[in-house]
Amino acid sequence: MAHTLCMTEKPYSPSRELMRMAWPMFVAQLAVVANGLFDTAMAGRLSVADLAAVGIASSVQATILMSLMGVLLAMPPIVAQLHGAGRRAAIGREIHQGVWVSAALGLVAVVMLRFPQPFLAVSQLQPDVDAKVRAYLDASAWAVPGILAFRLFFGLSTGIGRPRPVMMFNLLALLLKIPLNAVFMYGLLGAPRLGAPGCAVATACDASLMAVLAWRWCLTNPDYAEFRLATRLVAPDAQTIAAFLRLGVPIGLTFLADVTAFTFMALFIARLGPVVAGAHQIAANVAVLAFMLPLSLGNATAVLAGHALGSGEAGRARRICWTGVGLGLALAAMLSTIFWIAAGPIAALYSPDLEVQAIAVPLLVLVGVYHLADALQAVAVNALRGYKRSAVPMLIYTTTLWGVGLGGGVTLGLTGTFGPPRGAAGFWLAAIAGIALAGVSVTVYLNAVSRAKA
């Protein structure tokens, strides 16, 4: 008697697919943020002024670069839908148009970093801190070409569902950043002792090298040959660039609202002195570090939803999105619990200054609350980008993060409108309210969009 062994395929699991895609993205993002962590920790070993300078300068840098790079975040969903539809050659043409967009964005970034007066006027910095911040931002301009070139590589590789190369290059960048920091910040190997601005010099060297290595690998890798990237650079196409910008500009403006709310929060808090600014920098750095987990999950959600939509499976795309939201909230609850329990040791890890630690500990408790809402919005807004929806989230973030978050922070933190000024804690309380309102709003919108498509 003949026996036939019937092999059944494993049922499709959105959670398994999301985690498979998200973990390399998380490691890659973690490596990026770890650069900032090492910058902060190494500056804290120099002086309070260096710690404050890194916090303020990196906030200004993030405002400029993240807002402009946010435009390039149109690339992953565009590539994902083309990949899902099987249009491989069109992906290469999109990357070529992205080169022209990146060049224009880079020019804007360099000018803003070299002339940061509009940002620094808000802070009313002490002269020694002001000089360090300006030197940091001036050096950061040299990092712009490499950062934007690598962002295009990120958009291509994540959009086609291959995040591991991005992870490997980011880890290599992190390994190089630590010794580069030591050389330029502390003056090792005969280099000048630059202090806080040495972080930016190290970043410029690191970013340029990674961009060259990543694109050399990509252009010579046979797995990427189907995208025809090595052909002659296509001339700017107005129609393609316009479509790219219709999706990318609202994403960039959303980042502008998000990052500037955080940046101006740091700049206003800087008025309270370098000790408070340093404590806030610790809390902000931890919040950003924690954000990498839901951000990675959100990026994975956007890519997989884009693949599903490109292949005409809108029902699967909706299922992916809601699985991503649920996973994001579950992971956020675990991280927030850690922040509440270990606030003291975390503060001590960043700075040996007891006065800085005393201010940072209650702020880290607030970060635990903030992260819950931050995780919700991170997954939901990225899922919407998988649907190529970015205009409504832009309006939501502008209203909630600037109006409720930053406006409320100035009111609670610096004025006596609702009792004695609460200082840095007042800014964090208002930020929690703003990010929670944004998270709920974009989740409601995601529900409407995904239901209409399904």
CORWOCOR-V75147 format. One record per backbone hydrogen bond with DSSP energy under -1.0 kcal/mol. CO is the residue of the C=O (numbers start at 1). NH is the residue of the N-H. E is the energy in kcal/mol with one decimal. If there is no record, write none. Layout:
# CORWOCOR-V75147
{{CO NH E} {CO NH E}}
This chain:
# CORWOCOR-V75147
{{13 17 -2.2} {14 18 -2.8} {15 19 -2.3} {16 20 -2.2} {17 21 -1.9} {18 22 -3.0} {19 23 -2.2} {22 26 -3.0} {23 27 -2.4} {24 28 -2.4} {25 29 -2.9} {26 30 -3.0} {27 31 -2.1} {28 32 -1.6} {29 33 -2.5} {30 34 -2.5} {33 37 -2.2} {34 38 -2.8} {35 39 -2.3} {36 40 -2.6} {37 41 -2.8} {38 42 -2.7} {39 43 -2.2} {40 44 -2.2} {43 46 -1.7} {43 47 -1.6} {47 51 -2.1} {48 52 -2.6} {49 53 -2.4} {50 54 -2.3} {51 55 -2.0} {52 56 -2.6} {53 57 -2.9} {54 58 -2.4} {55 59 -1.3} {56 60 -2.1} {57 61 -2.9} {58 62 -2.5} {59 63 -2.1} {60 64 -2.1} {61 65 -3.0} {62 66 -2.1} {63 67 -1.1} {64 68 -1.8} {65 69 -3.5} {66 70 -1.6} {68 71 -1.0} {70 73 -1.1} {71 74 -1.4} {72 75 -1.9} {74 78 -1.7} {75 79 -3.0} {76 80 -2.8} {77 81 -2.2} {78 82 -2.0} {79 83 -2.8} {80 84 -2.6} {81 85 -1.6} {82 87 -2.7} {83 86 -1.2} {86 88 -1.2} {89 93 -1.4} {90 94 -1.9} {91 95 -2.1} {92 96 -2.1} {93 97 -1.9} {94 98 -1.9} {95 99 -1.3} {96 100 -1.1} {97 101 -1.9} {98 102 -2.6} {99 103 -2.1} {100 104 -1.7} {101 105 -2.3} {102 106 -2.6} {103 107 -1.6} {104 108 -1.6} {105 109 -2.3} {106 110 -2.4} {107 111 -1.9} {108 112 -2.1} {109 113 -2.3} {110 114 -2.1} {111 115 -1.4} {116 119 -1.3} {116 120 -2.0} {117 121 -2.1} {126 130 -2.8} {127 131 -2.1} {128 132 -1.5} {129 133 -2.4} {130 134 -2.3} {131 135 -2.0} {132 136 -2.1} {133 137 -2.3} {134 138 -2.1} {135 139 -1.9} {136 140 -1.8} {139 142 -1.3} {140 143 -1.7} {143 147 -2.3} {144 148 -2.5} {145 149 -2.2} {146 150 -2.2} {147 151 -1.7} {148 152 -1.5} {149 153 -1.5} {150 154 -2.4} {151 155 -2.3} {152 156 -2.2} {153 157 -2.6} {154 158 -2.5} {155 159 -1.5} {156 160 -1.6} {157 162 -3.2} {158 161 -1.5} {163 167 -1.9} {164 168 -2.4} {165 169 -2.2} {166 170 -2.3} {167 171 -2.3} {168 172 -2.1} {169 173 -2.3} {170 174 -2.0} {171 175 -2.2} {172 176 -1.8} {173 177 -2.0} {174 178 -1.5} {176 180 -1.9} {177 181 -2.8} {178 182 -2.1} {179 183 -2.2} {180 184 -2.4} {181 185 -3.3} {182 186 -1.3} {184 194 -2.4} {185 195 -1.5} {188 191 -2.1} {192 194 -1.0} {195 198 -1.6} {196 199 -1.9} {197 201 -1.6} {198 202 -2.3} {199 203 -2.1} {200 204 -2.3} {201 205 -2.0} {202 206 -2.4} {203 207 -3.1} {204 208 -1.8} {205 209 -1.8} {206 210 -2.3} {207 211 -2.1} {208 212 -1.8} {209 213 -2.4} {210 214 -2.8} {211 215 -2.1} {212 216 -2.0} {213 217 -2.2} {214 218 -2.4} {215 219 -2.6} {216 220 -1.1} {221 224 -1.8} {222 225 -1.1} {224 227 -1.5} {225 228 -1.9} {237 241 -2.7} {238 242 -2.3} {239 243 -2.1} {240 244 -2.3} {241 245 -2.7} {242 246 -2.1} {243 247 -1.2} {244 248 -3.1} {245 249 -2.7} {247 251 -1.0} {248 252 -2.8} {249 253 -2.8} {250 254 -2.1} {251 255 -2.4} {252 256 -2.3} {253 257 -2.4} {254 258 -2.4} {255 259 -3.8} {256 260 -2.4} {257 261 -1.5} {258 262 -1.6} {259 263 -3.0} {260 264 -3.3} {261 265 -1.2} {262 266 -1.8} {263 267 -2.4} {264 268 -2.7} {265 269 -2.2} {266 270 -1.6} {268 271 -1.4} {269 272 -2.1} {270 273 -1.6} {273 277 -2.4} {274 278 -2.4} {275 279 -2.1} {276 280 -2.7} {277 281 -2.1} {278 282 -1.5} {279 283 -1.9} {280 284 -3.1} {281 285 -2.4} {282 286 -2.2} {283 287 -2.3} {284 288 -2.4} {285 289 -2.4} {286 290 -2.6} {287 291 -1.8} {290 293 -1.4} {291 295 -2.4} {292 296 -2.2} {293 297 -2.1} {294 298 -2.6} {295 299 -2.7} {296 300 -2.4} {297 301 -2.3} {298 302 -2.5} {299 303 -2.3} {300 304 -2.6} {301 305 -2.4} {302 306 -2.2} {303 307 -2.5} {304 308 -2.2} {305 309 -2.7} {306 310 -2.7} {307 311 -1.6} {308 313 -3.3} {309 312 -1.4} {313 317 -1.7} {314 318 -2.1} {315 319 -1.9} {316 320 -2.3} {317 321 -2.1} {318 322 -2.0} {319 323 -1.9} {320 324 -2.2} {321 325 -2.0} {322 326 -2.0} {323 327 -2.4} {324 328 -2.4} {325 329 -2.0} {326 330 -2.0} {327 331 -2.4} {328 332 -2.0} {329 333 -2.0} {330 334 -1.3} {331 335 -2.0} {332 336 -2.8} {333 337 -1.6} {334 338 -1.5} {335 339 -2.0} {336 340 -2.1} {337 341 -2.0} {338 342 -2.8} {342 346 -2.0} {343 347 -2.2} {344 348 -2.2} {345 349 -1.7} {346 350 -1.2} {347 351 -2.0} {353 357 -2.2} {354 358 -2.2} {355 359 -1.3} {356 360 -2.2} {357 361 -2.2} {360 364 -2.2} {361 365 -1.4} {362 366 -1.7} {363 367 -1.9} {364 368 -1.4} {365 369 -1.0} {366 370 -2.7} {367 371 -2.5} {369 373 -1.0} {370 374 -2.3} {371 375 -2.4} {372 376 -1.4} {373 377 -2.1} {374 378 -2.1} {375 379 -1.9} {376 380 -2.1} {377 381 -2.7} {378 382 -1.4} {379 383 -2.2} {380 384 -1.8} {381 385 -1.2} {382 386 -1.2} {384 389 -2.3} {385 388 -1.6} {390 394 -1.3} {391 395 -1.6} {392 396 -2.3} {393 397 -2.8} {394 398 -2.3} {395 399 -1.8} {396 400 -2.6} {397 401 -2.2} {399 403 -1.1} {400 405 -2.4} {401 406 -2.3} {402 407 -2.6} {405 409 -1.7} {406 410 -2.5} {407 411 -1.9} {408 412 -2.9} {409 413 -3.2} {410 414 -2.1} {412 422 -2.9} {413 423 -1.6} {416 419 -1.3} {423 427 -1.2} {424 428 -1.9} {425 429 -2.3} {426 430 -1.9} {427 431 -2.1} {428 432 -2.1} {429 433 -1.7} {430 434 -2.4} {431 435 -2.6} {432 436 -2.0} {433 437 -2.0} {434 438 -2.1} {435 439 -2.4} {436 440 -2.3} {437 441 -2.0} {438 442 -2.6} {439 443 -1.7} {440 444 -2.0} {441 445 -2.0} {442 446 -2.4} {443 447 -2.0} {444 448 -1.8} {445 449 -2.6} {446 450 -2.8} {447 451 -1.9} {448 452 -2.0} {449 453 -2.0} {450 454 -2.0}}
